[in-house]
Amino acid sequence: MNKKFALAKGRRHGYSVEQVDAFIEMARQQYENPEGYLLASERVRETEFDLERGGYGVIEVDSALDRIEDALADRELKRKRETRGDHALVDQLQRTAEIVRARAERPKSKRFERVSWPARGYKRKQVDAMCNLVLEHLVNSEPLVMSEVRRIVFSAQRGGYAENQVDAFIDRVIQILHIERNS
């Protein structure tokens, strides 16, 4: 991971070079010292960088963050399996899937709290469509691609769904997909 990322060309914006470099260094230290706790996989997913003209290319950095998150999540799940046994992962998968499924089974337009007017939240129809895909995965084992879940973008809507709740839901879906991949 010694290579630098390509810079955004011309007047385009990219991620802050300084912030990305600091984060990548922290990730490198975590990876080299697996017993330490500088960085957990959830933290990678929650990381945001400022935008600056000529910064690192967003797509390239996001792809690297996905790989870092996957490596850390795999290591965390392996450690959990070694210290607590396979049943701990099965239990975590069942509990998380139960929470996600209960939310996804709610009626359309009522799956998450709505922000008050005139605030904007995520467009309800788009989020509901994503919830339907998640439900199909949980109930009928329909494929659900982690990269698509990570990169999903919802339009804004007045009175839409509360972003923090939807984002937390997506985080749980990603946890499920990590556990399934490591089972």
N, C-alpha and C positions, 0 to 999 in steps of 0.2 A: 504494500500500500504506500510505496514511496512516491508514486507519481502524483503530480499536481493535476488538477482538473483544468479543462479548457476554459478560457475566459469568454464571456459573452462578447460578441463582436459589435463594433460600431457604438451606437448610442444605447444599445440594449442593456437591460438590467439583469444582474445575476445575484447569486448569494454572496454575502460579505466574505471576502477572502480571509480576513482575519478570524472571523467567527467559525468558518468551516475548518480552517487549519487547526484551530484550538480544539474543536470538537473531534476531528479525526485523530489528533494526537492523544486525546483522552481515550478514544476507542482503542487505539493501538496499545496504550498502556493496559487497558482492561483485558484485551485479548492476550497480551504477553504475560499477564498476571491473573490467571483465572480465579484464584482464590480471593482476590481483592474485590471490592465493590465500588468502583468508581462510576460504573455505568451499567444499568439494567436495560434489557431489550425494550421495555415500555418507554423508557426515557428517550430512546432513539426515535421512536414513533412520535413522541410529543415535541421533538426538537424543531424549532423554527429559527430561521436566519433572516436578518435584515437584507433588503435588496439594495444594491448599489450599482451604479453604472460601471460596466466592465467587470462585474463580479464573476464568480464561477458559474458555469452553465447549470441551470436548474435541473434539467433532466438527468445529466450525468451525476450530479451530487445526490439527487433523490435515489437513483439506482444504487449508488454506493451505500447510502443509508439503509436501503432495503437489505443489501447483503450483510451489512454489519448487524442489523436487527436480527436477521435470520441466524447468523452465526452465534450471537449472544443467546437468543431464545433456545436454539438447539442445545447449547452448553448448559443453560439453566434447567431445561427439561431433563437432560442426561443426569445432571447432578441430583435433581429431585428423584429420579428413578433409582439412582444408586443409593441414596440416603434413606428414602422412604418406601421404595418398591414401586412396582408397576401399578398397584392399586391406587397409589396417590395420584398418578396421572389419569387413570380411569375416573376417579372421583372428581378431579378438577374438571375434566371434560364434561362429565354428566352435569355437574353443578352449573358450569358456565353455559352449556347448551340449554339447560332448563330456563335460565334467566333470559337468554336470547330468544328462545322459542316463545316464552310467555309474552314478551314484548312484541314479537313479530305476528303473533296470533290476534293481537288487538284489532278492533275494526279500523278500516281505512280512515285516514284523517284524524285518528285518535290514538295513534301509536306512541306519540311523544307529546309533551306539553307544547303549546303554541306560544310564541312570543306575543306580547300585547301590541295592539295597533298603535302607532304606525311603524313599529320596529319590524325589521326584516329578519327572517329566519330561513332555513332550508325549505325549498319547495316541497310541499307535502306529497304531491303525486310522484315525484322522483324518488323520494325517500321510501314511500310505500312500495314502489316497484322494486327497490333494492331489498326491502324487508321480505317481499314475496320470493325473491331469488334465494335469500338466506333460509327461509322456511322450507323451500323445496330441497335445499341441500340437507337440512336437518331431518326432514321427514322422509324424503325419497332418495337420498344420497345423490342428488343431482350435482354435477361438478360445480365448484365455486373456486375461481382462480384468485389467489391471494393478491397478485399484482393489480388485478382489476378492483378488488375491494379497497386496496390501499390508495389507488389513484382516482377513486370515484369523486366526482365534482357535482355538487347540486347548485342549481340556480337559486337566487334569493327571491323571496316572496314576502310581502307584508303579511304579518300574522302567520308566518310559516313555523315550522318546527324549531324548537330550541336547539341551537347548534351544539351546545355542550352535551346534551343528552344523546343526540345522534352520533356525535363523535365517540362518546363512551361506548355506545352500542357497537360501532364499527371496531373499536379496540377489542371488545370481547369476541367479535367474529374472528378477528385476526388471531386471538389467543386460541380459539377453537381450531383454526386451520393449522397453526403451529403444532398443537398437540396431535392432531390427526396425522400430520406429516411425520411425526416422531413416534408414532405407535407401531 
